[in-house]
C-alpha cells in the first residue's frame, strides 16, 4: 500500500466503513445515515455486487490490484448503480497512480452517495495527495463528524497526513491527537505525534509517544530509527544502542539502516 508515499488511513474493508446520509443502492434516492456498503442488500443483484466489492477490497489490501479491479467490474455487471464498486475502482486506480481514472470513479461514487463518509474519506485523501488540500480537508472533516462512522480516527489521521504534506506541524498534531484519543492503538497517529515532538525538540514527549507506540504495535524501521535518535538527544546511550541493535537485526535493508551507517542522524 505504501508505494513510496505517506500511507493513508483508508477504508478498505467492511469493518472500516464510515458514512453520513448516504443513498442506499436500489432505494430510489432514499437517504440512509449509514455507509452504502452497510445497507442490507435490497435484492439479489445488489447482494451479488456487494460480495464482489468485499472480495475486491480484500484483494486490494494485499496488493492484488488487477484482481480487485476485476471484482469491481463484476460488481457493476451485477448492479451498475452500486456506488461502492466505483469507490473500489477509484482506490485501485489511485494505488496504481492513474489519477484521472481514480478521480472519475471517486466522483461517480459520490454522485450517487454524496454524503457517504467512506467515499469522502478516500476522495478527501486523494485530493490532499493531488494538491487540493483545502477541499480534501473539508471532505475528511465531513467523514469524521458522522456519528455512524465506526472508526472516525481514520479521517482524522488522514487530515493529519494532509497537513504534514503542507508542512503544518501544528495543525497536523491537533488532528493526530484527535485520532489517538479515539484509537489509542493508532500507529500512524502516535508515530507522527512522536515525530512532531522530536522536530520541535520535545524529546521526552517523543520518547513517551514511542513507548506507547511500541507497547501496542510492532516496531517499524521508521519508529526504531526515531527511537534511536530520540534517545541520542536525551543522552541515554543504553536505550539508543538497543534501538540500533533492532535496526541492524530486523531492518538491515531499510533506508533508516543506511542512514545509521552513514551517521546521518538528522
N, C-alpha and C positions, 0 to 999 in steps of 0.2 A: 504493500500500500504506500510505501514511502516514496520511492522513485526520486530520491534526491530533494524532496520538498518537505516543508513542515507538514507533519501528519495531522490531519484534521479529525475532529471527533464526529465521524459520520454516523448516520443511522443506516446500518447495512444489514440489519436482521430484525425480525419481528419484535424482539424484546427491546429494541432501541428506538421505537417509533414515538412521534410526537404529533400534536395537532391543535388547531383552533378553527372551529366552524368549517369543517371540510365537507365536500359534496360526496355523498355515498354513490358508488358506482351503480348504475342501473336504477337510481332512485329518482330520475327526472329532475335533478337540480335541488332536491330537498337537502337542507343543511343538517349536518350532524357534527356535534362538537367533540369529535374524536378522529384519529387518523383514518383515512380512507381504508388503509390496509387492515384496520382493526374492526371495520364494519362487517357484520356477518354477511356472507355472500347472498345476493338476492335470488340467484338462480344457478343452474349448473354451469353456464358459460363463465360467470364471474368466479365461481368456485375453482374452475379449471385454470383461469387466468391467475388467480391468487397462488395456486400451487406452483405454477411456473415461475412467478415472481419470487416466491420464497426460495425456490431452488436456485434461481439466478443470483439472489443476494448471497446465498451460501457459497456459490462458486466465485462470486466477486471477492469475498473475504479471503479466499485462498489464491487469488491472482489468476483464476481461470477466466479471463476476460471474454474470450471468444464464446465459451460455453454460456457465460452469463448473458451475453448479447443474444445468443440463440434462444435462451429461455424467455427473454423479454419479448422477442418476436413471436414465439409460440403463445405467450400470454395474449398478445394483441390479436393473434389469429383466433383465439377463443372469444375475446371480447375487445374490440377495437377502442372502446371507451374506458378501459380500465387504466386509470391515471397512474397507479404505481408502476406499471410497465414502462411508461415514458420516463418516470423518475429513475428507474433502474437503468434504462438506456443512457440517460444523462450522466449517471455515475460512471458507467463503463467508459463512455467517451471522454469524460473528464480524466479518468485514470490513464487513458492512452493518449492524452494531450490533443484530442481533436476538439478544440474549444468551440468551434462553430456548431458541430453536431451536439455537443453537450448542452450548449445554451438553447438550441432549438428544442431539445427534448425536455429540459427542465421547464421551459416556458410552456410547452404543450401540457405538461402535468399541472402546472399552476393555473393554466387557463381553465382546466376542468375543476380544480380544487384550490382556489387562490389562498385559502387560509390554512391549508394543511401544513402543520409545522415541520413534518418530516421533509417535505418538499422545500419549505422556506429555509430550513437549516442547511440543506445541501446546496441550494442555489445561493443562499447567503454567503457560504464559504467560497463557492465558485466565483461570486462577484468580488469578494475580497482578494482572491487569488489573481484576478484578471484586471485589477486596477479600479474597481468600483467599490471602494471600501465603505463609503457613506451609505450606499444602497444596501450593501451586504450586511452591515451592522444593523440596519433597520429590520431586515428580514430575520436576522438572528435574534434580535430582541423580541420580535413577534412570536417566534417559536418558543423562546424561554418563558414568556409570560403565560403561555397556555396552561390552564390548570389540569388539562387532560394528558399533558405530556409526562410520561413516566420518568424520564431522565433529563430534566432541564439542565443538568450540569453540562450536557454536550454543547448546546448552543452558546452557553457562557464560555466554555473552553474555546470554541471556535472564535468567539468575539475577542478573547484574549490574544489568540494567534493572529487575528486580523490587525489588532492594534500593534502587535510586535512587528508586523510587516511594514507598518508606517513609522516604526521607531518610537512609539509612545509607550514607554515602560509604565508610566503612572496609570494610564487607562487600562493597559493590559493587566496590571497587578490587581486592579479592582475587579475585573472580570474573572480572573483566576481565583481570587478569594471567594467570590460567589460560587464558582464551580466546586471548590474544595469544601465549602460549607455544606453544600448539597450532597457531595460524594467524597467522603474522606479518603477513599481509595483511588481517586482520580489521578493517575500517574502523570499525565501531561500537565495538569494544572499545578500539581505540587512541585514537579521538576522546574517548571518555569518560574514559580514563586521563589524557589531557591536560586535560580539563575539571576533573576532580577535583584534579589537581595545581595548576591555576590557582586553584581555590577555596581551597585551603589555603595559597596564597602561594608555592608551589614553582614559580616562573615559568621557571627554566632547565629543570626537568624537563618542564614543559608544552611548552616550545619543542622539546625533543628528541623528544617523542612526536609533535608536529605535523610535524616534519621527516620522521620515519618514515612517518607517515600519508600525506603528500603525495608521498613518493618512490614509493609503491606504489599510490596511489588518486587518482582525480580529486578536486580540491578541491570542497567544497560551501560554500554561504553560511555555514553554521554554523562550519565549520573555518577558513575565511578570516577571519571576524569574530573568532573566538577567537585566531587567529594575530596579528591586528592589536592586540587588547587585551593579549596576552602581550608583544609587542614594545614596546608603550607602557609597560607596567610595568617592562620591562628598560631603558628609555631608549634603545632602538635605533630612532631615528626614520626611518632609511632603510628598514629592514625593515617598520616599521609602514606607511609610505607605500606600499610595494609591495603589501602586503595590501589597503590601502584602495583602491588603483587596481584591483585584481582585483575587489573588491566592487562598485565603480562600473561596471566594464566587463562583468562577467559575471552579476551578481546584483542588478541595479537594481530588480527587482520583489520583493525579499525583505524580510522583517521586519528582518533584520540591516542591510540598507542603510538602512532607515528609522531604525533605532536610531543608526546612524552620523550621519545627517543631523541627528538631534535631540541629538547629543552624549551619548547615553546609553551610556556605556562600561562600566557595571556592571550 
